[in-house]
Structures are given as C-alpha cells and as structure tokens.
Amino acid sequence: MRAISMGAHDRPEATAKAKGGLAWLERWLPKMVLAPTFVMMLVFIYGYIIWTAVLSMTNSRFLPSYDFVGLLQFEKLFENDRWLVACTNLGIFGGLFILVCLVLGVTLAILLDQKIRQEGAIRTVYLYPMALSFIVTGTAWKWMLNPGLGLEKVVRDLGFESFSFDWIVDPNMAIYTLVIAAVWQSSGFVMAMFLAGLRGIDNSIIQAAQIDGATLPKIYRRIILPSLRPVFFSAFIILSHIAIKSFDLVAAMTGGGPGYSTDLPATFMYAHSFTRSQIGLGAASAMLMLGGVLAILIPYLYSELRGSRNG
Amino acid sequence: MVNQTAQSSMNWSRINRGLIYAVLLTAALFYLLPLVVMVLTSFKTMDDIRSGNLISWPTEFVFDAWSKAWSTACTGVRCEGVEGYFWNSVQIVVPAVLISTFLGALNGYVFTKWKFRGSELLFGLLLFGCFIPFQVVLLPMAQTLGLLGLANTTAGLVFVHIVYGMAFTTLFFRNFYINIPGELVKAAQLDGAGFFTIFWRILLPISGPIIVVTIIWQTTQIWNDFLFGVVYGSGDTQPITVALNNLVNTSTGVKEYNVHMAAAIIAGLPTLLVYVLAGKYFVRGLTAGSVKG
C-alpha cells in the first residue's frame, strides 16, 4: 500500500501529469503481474475442487456425466469394503509412519547434536533417501523384502535356516513394509528439521540450568524437548500430508496388493477414476481426501496466521 | 574418594559416547543398506543373484544390466529401455522448473514489495495450493488437457507442473523477500526506478540463494513426480518414474532384478547428484518455511 502511494504522490506535479498514464500503469502493474497467477489459482485449484465436488454428486462412470444423484456416491463409498480397507490402512500406515519418523528423527537429532565427529557426513547419509522418489524407494525396498532372495536369504545364509520374512506378500503384514520404506525415505528429513530446531535453542538457558545443577536428562526433558514443540508440529503436518497423498510408494512396492490389502485412499481414487471407470466414486473419494487434509490443516494455518499477526 | 567418582564418571561418559556412536552408525547402516544393495545387485548376473544374497560381493562386475536397462529392457509393451523416458523427464523438468521459478520470483516480489488491499488474502489462498491432495484436481485437469489438445503431451505435463508448483515457488520467494528491507525499494523508487527495473536491478541480483533453493526443490519434485506422469502422460511422453514402475511391475516373464536395480539407480541419479553437489541448499529448501529461525 505505502509503496504504491509513494510512487503516485511524491513525484513533482509536472512529471506526474506528463506521466499520468505511466503512473496509472505503475499502480496497476503489480496487480497485472499477479493476475495470471490469480486466474490460474482460481481456476485450477478452487474451480477444480468445485468441479470435483460436482462430479462426486453425479453418476459419472467412464466419462463425466452430469446426472445428479445427490450423495449416493458417498453412501456407496462407505459401503465399499475396499474403501474401508483403504481408510483403515491409511490409519495404520499414517499413524506408524508419523510416529516412527518423529521418534527416530528427534532421537537421531539429539544424538547427532553431541559434538559428533564427521557430523556432516553422517547427516548426508541420513538425508540422501529424501532425494529419491517414492518409486525408486519402492523399487529398492521391494527387492530388499523379496521373499526368497531378499533379506530373508541374507539371514538364512548367516545360519538361521528357518528364518522367514515374507511380509510383502502377506496380506496382513504388507502394510507394514510400506511403513518401513516410507520411514527410510522421510525420517532423515525429520531429523534435519529437529537438528535445525536444536541449533536454534539459546545456549545460555541450558548453561543456566546446568549451573543450577540440572542433570542432562532433566535439561532435555524440561527445556529442550518443550522448546522443540513447533518443530514437532510442523513435522507432523508435513508427514501427515505425505501419508495422505501416498500413492507412488504403494504403486511401486505392492501395487495395492496382495488383493487390495495395501490400498490407500490415493490408490483407490486412481484405480476408480482412471482404470475402473467409476469417475463419480473416484471424485467422491478425492473429496474425502481433501476433507482429511483440511481437518489437519485448518487448525494449523489458523494458529500460524494468528501467530504471525501477533509477532 | 573424590578421585574415584571422577574416574567412574569418566568411564560412564566414555561408555555413553560409545553408545551414541553405536546408535548413530547403526542408523547410518539402515539408510545406506538399500543403496549398497541396489548398486551391488545392478552389477551382478542373474545366476550370481540366485546363488548369492543381497549383500554378497558380485563374483564379477558386469555392466550388462545397465546397458539393458538403458536401451533394451521392456517397459510394458515397448522394449527400448528407459533412455527415451529419461530424456522425457529432462524435457519436462527443464521448462517447468525455469518457468515456475521465474513466476514464483515475480509473485513473491509483488506479495512483499507491492502489497495491495487483499494481497495477503490472495497469498493465503495460494498457500492453500501447497497442501491440497492433487487427487482433488486430477479429473478436471484430465478433462481440460483433453479439451486443449494437451492430453498425453510433454507440453501438457509441463503446464500441470507449472500450475501446481507455483504455490511453492511463490512461498519460497515471498519468505525470502520479506526479510529484504522495504527502504531499498523506496529509495530506488525515489530515483525514478519502475516496477520491473527494481525487480531486475535490485531484487534479482541478491536472490541467488533462494533461486538455487527453489530450482533444487522444483527439480526434485518434478523429476520424482509419478502421479501426474502416470495420469497425464502416455507412451512416448511418460517420465522416467512411470517407465521404471512399468519395467518393474508390469513386465512379464522372468524378473531381472539386476536390470530393475540399474534402472532404479538411473531414475534416482539426477536428484541424487543434485543432492550431493548442493546438499546444503537442498536441506535449506526442504526446511524452508517449516522451521522458524
């Protein structure tokens, strides 16, 4: 606001008149520059969300149709065993993935913050999986967990002949293999976030506590972990976001199988929209995914915005 | 007495440090193992794979799997390796990254230095775009690309990546420019510099770090994308992630694990290189906006 009014008023009168058109341009230029983004956002984010919402209330199958059927697709969704499995799986996968990443991340960050030799090298090793796609991650772990030739054989070759590790083809256990791979890919990043948080803590508080005779575990419990709260919060948001969107990892590792035992909402949505000709049902599942993200995000954004207004 | 306690606490701290290193190295092993296994497997013959195990050393290093993965392996019905798809990804990544970064810089500039009534709200609405699950725009975008004749084209994929990458690039530049004093802009205005002059002469020259962060972030995001690639690409235009997935999961016949691993390394190599060469910026890009201070 201020910048614009300065441009318009602080010039000498004569030039302002001569450059009347130019001043007008100056005032509108920022908005014109933003216009394409604004239009794209309006159409491709908000417009498309509405479009998907509309589709979710139609009986579209192979092609979108606009015969409205109300909330029928949502009712169907909750009677659909595959969808319920996908939601349960998201609960198991997301819950474990977030929990393990947070615990592993904060533990490794605290340990790495103890003036460790070769810290840079270790950090690089922890973080490199983040550079790889979930497709590459899934391909690698699918091979590692191969029953017969994978880790199972490594342990058997060590002398444990009857060792068996075939989770990836076991409908009850396959979902946990996704957790292992996803944790491998993302936990290093969580560690980096916590490490950055740890490095941001004021040392003088810790020194004061030490002078007061507080033991190291007590300092961590009472001072350091509480001050990492915002990092826990951000990491939780990022990880839950990764979990809800998880699609590629499932595609690469299990393809949703065995059967549909490792389906997640994202793979359900893709399968019904693009291969099973159930566009209405696919759109309904997409809307519920959006609902899930919003349920986590809105409280977060609200507190963020309030925080920045106060700060 | 005093000496003894000091001695024992010394021992304790030595044991503690030993434990810390043990945990850290075990974790390092966990992160390294899949990469080591991938590399070892890719240099083995199939016989070698069947007779040895994941971590056994190859009896001899052969490059057959690599050349097969690059130029003759079957990805679905076609058997031309991943080479073409690798270049598809390059053709998608380069324009999409450059355009989305440039637009992000312009947007960030307006959002911080040329605020107007409603611009904060606008930014908030755009920020929301960072977080939507893309499933909620997949179907309408498929329709639109079809209408525009962009379905299954490289241009279509570039377009999609620009549209949905822009929220992030804008966020990065906005958070960077917000720390640059507004006086700099005002002083230039008094000197008669206009909107674009200020951007080119004052903001861009000091944007080096954030440009690098944004380019690295966008490159990894777009190179690693699978969802858009599998929905909006087909045959000739699919990116490498889709080709890798087809190679591993839809090919029939004997599974050639060495070829799978070579192809996986090829698919991961560009982003891995970016990470090794510019890791510092990579981390900064990843944590930007998520960790304050």
Interface residues (C-beta under 8 A of the other chain):
Chain A: M1 R2 A3 I4 M6 G7 D10 L22 E26 L29 P30 K31 V33 L34 P36 T37 F38 M40 M41 F44 I45 Y46 G47 Y48 I49 W51 T52 L55 P64 L104 T107 L108 L111 L112 Q114 I116 I122 T124 V125 Y126 L127 Y128 P129 M130 A131 L132 S133 F134 I135 V136 T137 T139 A140 W141 K142 W143 M144 N146 L149 G150 L151 K153 V154 D157 W184 G188 F189 A192 M193 A196 G197 G200 P230 V231 S234 A235 I238 H241 I244 K245 F247 D248 A251 A252 G255 P265 A266 M269 Y270 S273 F274 I279 G282 A283 S285 A286 M287 M289 L290 G292 V293 L297 L301 L305
Chain B: R17 I20 Y21 V23 L24 A27 A28 F30 Y31 L32 L33 P34 L35 V37 M38 T41 I49 R50 N53 L54 I55 S56 L103 L106 N107 V110 F111 K113 W114 K115 F116 R117 S119 L122 G124 L125 L126 L127 F128 G129 F131 I132 P133 F134 Q135 V136 V137 L138 L139 P140 M141 Q143 V163 Y164 M166 A167 T170 G182 V185 K186 Q189 L190 G194 F195 F196 T220 W223 N224 D225 F226 L227 V230 V231 T241 L244 N245 V248 N249 Y257 H260 M261 A263 A264 A267 G268 T271 L272 V274 Y275 V276 G279 F282 V283 L286 T287 S290 V291 K292 G293
